[in-house]
């Protein structure tokens, strides 16, 4: 019985640590810290290559190219490479027209699906920049975004710089409010990791920059390219930074089934990266092991910790009243997604209730991603998440 109680309380502590204690510790350590006010001289600005992997992005691809070209980074030090990954809509056609208009734009049309990592690997090989800006087709940039990311590379120890994701198109009838809250909280945590240790645990993937000399090709079957690239940079001894002044914009996901599918794909890729970089859980670099364990490893195994807390509390409920109450509370929380679904079908949108529902379903996506990973992943071909959802 004592063993079961120890397992229960350790599991509870680890869940609370990853969601509450770790962000609080970071917040305290990051107080009064700011990113260095460094920059290149205008004549020293590095040549950059903007890499965009696109699959069926006809609705946004022209606006995306426009948001890059309208920035304030010198045109003679910037090239844009776009790979159309066997698009079946008008994406390739639009890109061919744009290539004729803009000399700095180069397009690559793939007849067979490569997956985002495969396209990024190919574009990186074809690029000429000292800094690679890897960005999604549906993510729009501010005028200063690229310059804000690139300026931090004036510090030689900086290997990767992430932008700040700002979500638009919020709706009460789906999960966009909950997604925005989650993303905003992650932005803060990653920024604090940057300020304290230069050990940001993964960019958001929508738009980030990496020093070319530190870029390592993503393995063919890997699902999450941005985290692989980030951890490769940390593994080589360089710093990964979140710059909240480099703003980008993306419509937040509002459809539960679409977001579940996306998080399941990301989760399977997370476990691939965990297997690849597990040795970094014992890294001697200050903060790297602590952040990897607290922010990522524990977060990814929360579904298993929840199973342990529920299983042990049920086992102990026959002998101890406190565990009976705790087991009933856990079971009650797990029913909330069903209640939320019923209310939503009756056009009742209980936003606070949906936060709990969102938490549970996203952890189910983690579990589903682990099952997919355990079964073996042979392809990293992806289907873009639909935006502007009803």
Residue, then its C-alpha position, 0 to 999 in steps of 0.5 A: x500500500x505504501x508503494x502505491x501511495x508513493x507512486x500516486x504522489x510522485x505522479x501528482x507532483x510531476x504533473x504539477x511540476x511541468x504545468x505549474x512549478x517549472x513555469x513559476x521557477x522560470x518566471x522568478x529566474x527571468x525577472x529583470x532579464x532582457x535579450x541583449x541589445x545587439x545588432x549587425x552594422x548595416x554593411x555586415x548584415x548576413x545573407x539570408x535564405x527564407x525557406x517555405x514548404x507549401x502543399x495546397x496553399x493557393x489561398x495564402x501563398x501570394x500574401x505570404x511571399x508579399x509579407x516577406x518581400x515587404x519587410x525591411x531586410x535589404x533585398x540584395x541580402x535576401x533570397x526566397x526558396x519555395x518548395x511546392x510539395x506535389x500541390x494539387x491546387x493552384x499553388x504551383x501555378x501561382x508560384x510560377x507567376x510570382x517567380x517571373x515578377x521577383x528575381x529573388x524568388x526561386x521555386x521548386x516543384x516536387x512531383x511526389x510528396x516529400x513531407x515538410x522536412x524533406x522539402x526543407x532539407x532540399x531547400x537548405x541544400x539549394x540555399x546560399x544564405x548564412x542564416x536560414x529562415x524556415x517559415x510556414x506558408x500560412x504564417x504572415x510576417x511583420x515588417x521587422x520580423x526578419x531583422x529582429x530575428x537576424x540581429x541576435x546572430x550578432x552574438x556568436x553563441x546564438x544558433x537559433x532564434x524563434x519568432x513570437x506567434x500571435x493568433x488571430x481569428x478567435x471564435x467562441x464556438x470552437x477551441x481557438x480561445x483555448x489554443x490561443x491561451x496555450x500558445x501564449x503560455x508556451x511563448x512566455x515559457x520559451x522566452x523565459x528559457x531563453x533569458x535564463x539559459x539560452x535553452x529554448x525547448x523548440x520553436x513554434x515552427x511557423x517562423x524561426x531562423x537558424x545559423x546555416x553552419x549549425x543546420x542538420x538535415x532532418x531524418x527522412x521519417x521524422x514528423x517534427x522538423x523544428x524540434x529536431x533542428x532546435x535540439x541539434x543546435x543545442x547539442x552542438x553547444x549553441x543557444x536557442x532563443x525566443x525573441x518576442x519582438x519578432x512577431x508573426x501572425x497565424x489563424x489559430x485552429x478552431x476545429x477540435x478534430x483538425x487540432x487533434x489530428x495535428x497534435x497526434x502527428x506532432x506527438x508521434x514526432x515528439x517521441x521520435x525526438x525523445x528517442x533521438x536526443x534522450x542523452x540530453x536529459x543528462x546534459x551538463x549544460x546549465x538549464x538544458x537538461x532541466x528544461x528538457x525534462x521539465x518542459x518536454x519529457x514530463x509534458x509528453x508523459x502526462x497521459x501515463x502519469x494520469x493513468x498512474x494516479x487514477x489506477x493507484x487511487x482506485x486501488x487505494x480507494x477501498x481502504x482510504x477515504x481520501x483516495x476514494x474522493x480523489x479517484x471520484x474527482x478524476x473520473x468526474x473531470x474525465x466526463x467533462x468532454x462529454x458534457x462539453x460536447x452535449x452543450x456545444x451541440x445545443x449551442x451553449x459554449x461554456x469557455x471555462x469548461x472547454x479549457x478542461x475538455x481541451x486539456x483532456x483531449x490534447x493529452x489523448x492526442x499525446x497518447x495516440x501519438x505515442x501509439x503511432x510512434x510505437x507502431x513505427x513511422x515510415x513517412x513524414x508526409x503531412x496534410x496542412x491544418x485547415x484554418x479559418x474554420x467554422 
